[in-house]
Amino acid sequence: MVLRVRDRDAPVTQEGIIFRVYGYDHPPTACVCDVEYAPETIYRSQNPRAVRDRLPILYYKFYGDEGLRFVMEKYPQYTFFHEPLQRRMVGVGEGKISEVRRPDHRFQLFFSEEPDRMTDAVVNLVEMVMEVSGLKYSDFGVFGSLLHDFYNEHFSDIDLVVYGRRNLLDLVEALECLYEEGGPLTNEFSHPTDALINKNWRFKNYSLQEYLFYEKQKMIYAVYDSPELGRRVKVEFEPVRDWSEIKNEYDPKARIVCKGWTMIEATVAGDEDSYFTPAIYLLEDVKTISGAKADDVVRAVTYVEEFKMVAKKGDRVFVEGMLEEVQIPKRSFHQVTLSYIPGEKYYKQVLKPVAPPPNVKVSRRG
């Protein structure tokens, strides 16, 4: 039987470790995952931000590579050998999953459970968006603390999933209208907080000012002045593929071979998969600026959230990352991949339009 999961679904193990499904390319009986939370019975964190205390048992959130190290050292059974990459990765096999929590299913439960101020805020916000966008309840889900019932009415954000490419485009259009109305929903990046402006920014080829500009353009990050909660709440609308849009590219016979660091300039030939994780940009008219070179670079693939939804079809872009050869039966091609890399090299990665945003200080290549 094939394990049917998609990005943002949450497998839970018998020990109570909560994983997050990562992307859409998985072997038939396992799923590639991030590790998100673990119960106090098996893990403790000294980070005060990590505590999740709404349930009878404490849970702790993993930050950075804490979850990766925890699983590799303590629970290696939650790893598997990724054939195309030829290395072990964090993931959960079908027989080791006690339940899969799904964002869309959890959101639907809000309508049958005893409401509270937080769930009222979520439902009212979604209904506000539905009224303008034409989307349905079934087009939404919840993730993060809302999915796992960890939320705190005084502090938690509202993390929403929107399913499907067409729905996302309708949502973005609706959000733009709502932002312009001057009502309770505003673009988080229209008036950046001091915390955002003074953010410890480490990317070398992507300035903080560029980041703020493109995050605003995405429209999916909002602030809701919630009458239900009596406070301003950060909101995220996370794009996830509809089931009909998923094409699983995992092939045990394929190989993905690193060819070296590269910097290229290219034109975006297709952007319809740039909304999801990973974000995929089809490329044409590729020119190598420095580093490893190939004649058939056809796409850029980014797992780095900052570079989702930053370029559109027809844009000329800079891309810096790892050049990879994808070898599949009967053919091969090259791609540039931006992903988690230990150390400072992570912050050299970039994918952004060549044309600088108006009145924005940019970071130059180098």
C-alpha positions as CSV (number, residue, x, y, z in Angstrom):
1,M,0.0,0.0,0.0
2,V,1.3,3.5,-0.9
3,L,1.4,6.0,2.0
4,R,-0.7,9.0,1.0
5,V,0.6,12.2,2.5
6,R,1.5,15.7,1.4
7,D,3.3,18.7,2.6
8,R,2.3,19.9,6.1
9,D,0.7,16.6,7.1
10,A,2.0,15.5,10.5
11,P,2.9,11.9,11.2
12,V,3.0,11.0,14.9
13,T,5.0,8.0,16.3
14,Q,4.1,5.8,19.3
15,E,6.6,7.8,21.4
16,G,4.7,11.0,20.6
17,I,7.3,12.5,18.3
18,I,5.6,14.8,15.9
19,F,7.0,15.1,12.4
20,R,6.0,17.3,9.5
21,V,5.8,15.9,6.0
22,Y,8.3,17.8,3.8
23,G,7.2,18.3,0.2
24,Y,5.7,15.7,-2.1
25,D,8.5,13.3,-3.3
26,H,8.5,10.2,-1.1
27,P,9.1,6.5,-1.4
28,P,5.9,4.4,-1.5
29,T,5.9,3.3,2.2
30,A,7.7,6.2,4.0
31,C,7.7,10.0,3.9
32,V,10.5,12.5,4.1
33,C,10.0,14.7,7.2
34,D,11.2,17.4,9.5
35,V,11.0,16.8,13.2
36,E,8.8,19.4,14.9
37,Y,8.0,18.4,18.5
38,A,8.7,15.8,21.2
39,P,7.1,15.1,24.6
40,E,8.8,15.8,27.9
41,T,9.0,12.0,28.5
42,I,11.8,11.7,25.9
43,Y,13.1,15.3,25.4
44,R,13.8,18.5,27.3
45,S,14.8,21.9,25.9
46,Q,16.3,24.8,27.9
47,N,14.9,27.2,25.3
48,P,11.9,29.0,26.8
49,R,10.4,29.5,23.4
50,A,10.2,25.7,22.9
51,V,7.7,24.9,25.6
52,R,4.1,23.9,24.5
53,D,2.1,23.5,27.7
54,R,-1.6,23.5,26.7
55,L,-1.9,19.7,27.0
56,P,-1.5,17.5,30.2
57,I,2.0,16.6,29.0
58,L,4.6,19.2,28.0
59,Y,5.9,19.2,24.4
60,Y,9.0,21.0,23.2
61,K,9.5,22.4,19.7
62,F,12.8,21.8,17.9
63,Y,14.7,24.7,16.4
64,G,17.4,24.7,13.8
65,D,19.0,21.3,13.5
66,E,18.0,20.2,17.0
67,G,15.4,17.8,15.6
68,L,17.7,16.3,13.1
69,R,20.4,15.6,15.7
70,F,17.8,14.2,18.2
71,V,16.5,11.7,15.7
72,M,19.9,10.7,14.3
73,E,21.3,10.1,17.8
74,K,18.3,8.8,19.7
75,Y,15.8,7.4,17.2
76,P,17.6,6.3,14.1
77,Q,14.6,4.1,13.2
78,Y,13.0,7.3,12.0
79,T,15.5,7.7,9.2
80,F,15.6,5.9,5.8
81,F,18.0,5.6,2.9
82,H,17.1,8.0,0.2
83,E,18.1,6.2,-3.0
84,P,18.3,9.2,-5.4
85,L,20.5,11.2,-2.9
86,Q,22.3,8.0,-1.7
87,R,22.2,9.1,2.0
88,R,20.1,8.7,5.1
89,M,17.3,11.2,5.7
90,V,14.8,11.8,8.4
91,G,11.5,10.1,7.6
92,V,8.9,7.8,9.0
93,G,7.9,4.4,7.6
94,E,4.3,3.5,7.3
95,G,4.5,0.8,9.9
96,K,5.9,3.2,12.5
97,I,3.2,5.9,12.3
98,S,0.6,5.8,15.0
99,E,-1.5,8.6,13.3
100,V,-1.3,11.2,10.6
101,R,-2.7,14.6,11.6
102,R,-4.0,16.4,8.5
103,P,-4.5,20.2,8.5
104,D,-7.8,20.1,6.5
105,H,-9.3,17.4,8.8
106,R,-8.2,19.4,12.0
107,F,-9.8,22.6,10.7
108,Q,-13.1,20.8,10.0
109,L,-13.1,19.6,13.7
110,F,-13.3,23.3,14.8
111,F,-17.0,23.2,13.7
112,S,-17.9,20.2,15.9
113,E,-15.9,20.9,19.0
114,E,-16.6,23.3,21.8
115,P,-15.4,26.6,20.5
116,D,-13.1,29.0,22.2
117,R,-11.7,32.4,21.4
118,M,-8.9,31.1,19.3
119,T,-11.0,28.8,17.2
120,D,-13.6,31.5,16.8
121,A,-10.9,33.9,15.6
122,V,-9.7,31.3,13.0
123,V,-13.2,30.6,11.7
124,N,-14.2,34.2,11.5
125,L,-10.9,35.1,9.7
126,V,-11.4,32.3,7.2
127,E,-15.0,33.3,6.6
128,M,-13.9,36.9,6.0
129,V,-11.5,35.7,3.3
130,M,-14.0,33.3,1.8
131,E,-16.5,36.1,1.3
132,V,-14.1,37.9,-1.0
133,S,-12.3,35.0,-2.6
134,G,-15.1,32.5,-3.2
135,L,-13.1,29.8,-1.6
136,K,-14.8,27.0,0.5
137,Y,-14.1,25.7,4.0
138,S,-12.6,22.6,2.5
139,D,-9.9,24.7,0.8
140,F,-8.3,25.5,4.1
141,G,-6.4,23.7,6.9
142,V,-4.5,24.6,10.0
143,F,-0.9,23.8,11.0
144,G,1.5,24.5,13.8
145,S,0.0,24.8,17.3
146,L,-3.5,24.8,15.9
147,L,-3.1,21.4,14.3
148,H,-1.7,19.9,17.5
149,D,-3.9,21.7,20.0
150,F,-0.9,23.4,21.6
151,Y,-2.2,26.9,21.0
152,N,-2.2,29.7,23.6
153,E,-5.0,32.3,23.2
154,H,-2.6,35.0,24.4
155,F,0.4,34.3,22.2
156,S,-0.2,31.9,19.3
157,D,-0.3,32.9,15.7
158,I,-2.9,31.7,13.1
159,D,-1.2,29.3,10.7
160,L,-3.4,28.4,7.8
161,V,-3.0,26.1,4.8
162,V,-4.7,26.9,1.5
163,Y,-4.9,23.9,-0.9
164,G,-4.4,24.2,-4.7
165,R,-2.8,26.5,-7.1
166,R,-6.0,28.1,-8.4
167,N,-7.2,28.7,-4.9
168,L,-4.0,30.3,-3.9
169,L,-4.2,32.8,-6.8
170,D,-7.8,33.6,-5.8
171,L,-6.7,34.0,-2.2
172,V,-3.9,36.4,-3.0
173,E,-6.2,38.5,-5.1
174,A,-8.7,38.5,-2.2
175,L,-6.1,39.4,0.4
176,E,-4.9,42.3,-1.7
177,C,-8.5,43.7,-1.7
178,L,-8.9,43.1,2.0
179,Y,-5.6,44.9,2.8
180,E,-6.7,47.9,0.7
181,E,-10.0,48.1,2.6
182,G,-8.3,49.2,5.8
183,G,-10.2,46.6,7.9
184,P,-8.9,44.2,10.6
185,L,-6.7,42.3,8.1
186,T,-3.4,44.0,7.0
187,N,-0.3,43.0,5.2
188,E,2.3,42.1,7.8
189,F,5.1,43.7,5.7
190,S,3.3,46.9,4.8
191,H,4.4,48.4,8.1
192,P,7.3,46.3,9.3
193,T,7.8,46.1,13.1
194,D,11.0,47.1,14.8
195,A,11.7,43.4,15.3
196,L,11.5,42.9,11.5
197,I,13.6,45.9,10.7
198,N,16.2,45.0,13.2
199,K,16.2,41.3,12.3
200,N,19.5,39.5,12.5
201,W,20.0,39.1,8.8
202,R,22.7,36.8,7.5
203,F,22.0,36.2,3.8
204,K,25.0,37.6,1.8
205,N,23.3,38.1,-1.6
206,Y,19.9,39.1,-0.5
207,S,19.5,42.2,1.6
208,L,17.0,42.6,4.5
209,Q,15.4,45.4,2.4
210,E,14.9,43.0,-0.5
211,Y,13.5,40.4,1.8
212,L,10.9,42.8,3.3
213,F,9.9,44.0,-0.2
214,Y,9.3,40.5,-1.6
215,E,7.6,39.2,1.5
216,K,5.1,42.0,1.1
217,Q,4.6,41.2,-2.5
218,K,3.7,37.6,-1.6
219,M,0.5,38.8,0.2
220,I,0.3,35.5,2.3
221,Y,1.7,37.1,5.5
222,A,-0.9,39.1,7.4
223,V,-1.8,40.6,10.7
224,Y,-5.4,40.2,12.0
225,D,-6.6,42.7,14.5
226,S,-8.8,40.1,16.3
227,P,-11.8,41.2,18.2
228,E,-12.2,37.6,19.5
229,L,-8.7,37.6,21.1
230,G,-8.4,41.3,21.8
231,R,-5.0,41.5,20.2
232,R,-3.2,41.6,16.9
233,V,-2.3,38.2,15.6
234,K,0.2,37.2,12.9
235,V,-1.4,35.1,10.1
236,E,0.3,32.9,7.5
237,F,-1.4,31.3,4.5
238,E,0.8,28.4,3.5
239,P,0.3,27.1,-0.1
240,V,-0.1,23.3,-0.3
241,R,-0.8,21.3,-3.5
242,D,-4.2,19.8,-4.1
243,W,-4.1,16.1,-4.4
244,S,-4.7,16.4,-8.1
245,E,-1.6,18.5,-8.5
246,I,0.8,16.1,-6.9
247,K,3.3,14.3,-9.0
248,N,5.6,12.2,-6.9
249,E,9.1,12.4,-8.5
250,Y,10.7,9.9,-6.1
251,D,12.3,7.1,-8.2
252,P,14.7,4.6,-6.5
253,K,16.5,4.2,-9.8
254,A,17.2,7.9,-10.1
255,R,20.3,9.6,-8.8
256,I,20.9,13.2,-7.9
257,V,24.6,14.0,-8.1
258,C,26.2,17.2,-6.8
259,K,28.4,18.9,-9.4
260,G,29.5,21.9,-7.3
261,W,28.6,25.4,-6.3
262,T,27.3,27.6,-9.1
263,M,26.0,31.1,-9.8
264,I,23.8,31.6,-12.8
265,E,21.6,34.1,-14.5
266,A,18.5,32.9,-16.2
267,T,15.0,33.7,-17.4
268,V,12.0,32.1,-15.6
269,A,10.1,30.0,-18.2
270,G,7.5,28.8,-15.7
271,D,6.5,29.8,-12.2
272,E,3.4,27.8,-11.5
273,D,5.2,25.5,-9.0
274,S,7.0,28.4,-7.3
275,Y,4.4,28.7,-4.5
276,F,5.0,25.3,-2.9
277,T,7.7,23.4,-1.0
278,P,10.0,22.9,-2.7
279,A,9.4,25.9,-5.0
280,I,10.3,25.1,-8.6
281,Y,11.2,27.6,-11.2
282,L,11.6,26.4,-14.8
283,L,14.5,28.2,-16.5
284,E,15.7,29.1,-20.0
285,D,18.4,31.2,-21.5
286,V,20.8,30.2,-18.7
287,K,24.2,31.9,-18.4
288,T,26.8,30.7,-15.9
289,I,28.4,33.6,-14.0
290,S,30.8,31.5,-11.9
291,G,31.4,28.1,-10.5
292,A,30.2,24.7,-11.9
293,K,28.7,24.7,-15.3
294,A,26.3,22.6,-17.4
295,D,24.6,23.2,-20.7
296,D,21.2,21.8,-19.7
297,V,20.2,23.6,-16.5
298,V,16.4,23.4,-16.8
299,R,15.2,24.5,-13.3
300,A,15.9,25.9,-9.9
301,V,14.6,24.1,-6.9
302,T,14.4,25.9,-3.5
303,Y,13.6,24.5,-0.1
304,V,14.6,27.9,1.4
305,E,11.3,29.6,2.3
306,E,12.7,33.1,1.6
307,F,13.0,32.3,-2.1
308,K,9.5,31.0,-2.7
309,M,7.2,33.3,-4.8
310,V,9.9,35.9,-5.5
311,A,10.0,35.7,-9.3
312,K,7.4,35.4,-12.1
313,K,7.5,34.0,-15.6
314,G,9.6,36.2,-17.8
315,D,11.7,37.6,-15.0
316,R,15.5,37.5,-15.3
317,V,16.9,36.0,-12.1
318,F,20.1,35.4,-10.2
319,V,20.4,32.0,-8.7
320,E,23.2,30.7,-6.5
321,G,23.3,27.2,-5.0
322,M,24.3,23.7,-5.7
323,L,24.4,22.5,-9.3
324,E,23.0,18.9,-9.4
325,E,22.7,16.4,-12.2
326,V,19.4,14.5,-12.0
327,Q,19.9,11.1,-13.6
328,I,16.6,9.2,-14.4
329,P,16.0,6.3,-16.6
330,K,16.3,7.3,-20.3
331,R,17.5,10.9,-19.7
332,S,19.3,13.3,-17.4
333,F,19.2,17.1,-16.7
334,H,20.7,19.7,-14.4
335,Q,19.1,21.8,-11.7
336,V,20.3,24.4,-9.2
337,T,19.1,23.5,-5.7
338,L,18.9,25.8,-2.6
339,S,18.5,23.8,0.6
340,Y,19.7,23.4,4.1
341,I,23.5,23.4,4.2
342,P,25.5,23.5,7.5
343,G,27.5,26.7,8.0
344,E,27.8,30.0,6.3
345,K,27.4,28.7,2.8
346,Y,23.7,28.4,3.5
347,Y,23.6,32.2,3.5
348,K,25.3,32.6,0.1
349,Q,22.3,31.0,-1.6
350,V,20.0,33.3,-3.5
351,L,17.2,33.3,-6.0
352,K,15.9,36.8,-6.9
353,P,15.1,39.0,-9.9
354,V,18.0,40.7,-11.6
355,A,16.0,44.0,-11.8
356,P,16.2,45.5,-8.3
357,P,13.0,46.5,-6.5
358,P,12.3,50.3,-6.6
359,N,13.9,52.3,-3.8
360,V,15.3,49.2,-2.1
361,K,18.9,48.6,-1.1
362,V,20.1,45.4,-2.7
363,S,22.9,42.9,-1.9
364,R,25.2,42.4,-4.8
365,R,26.5,39.1,-6.0
366,G,29.7,37.9,-4.6
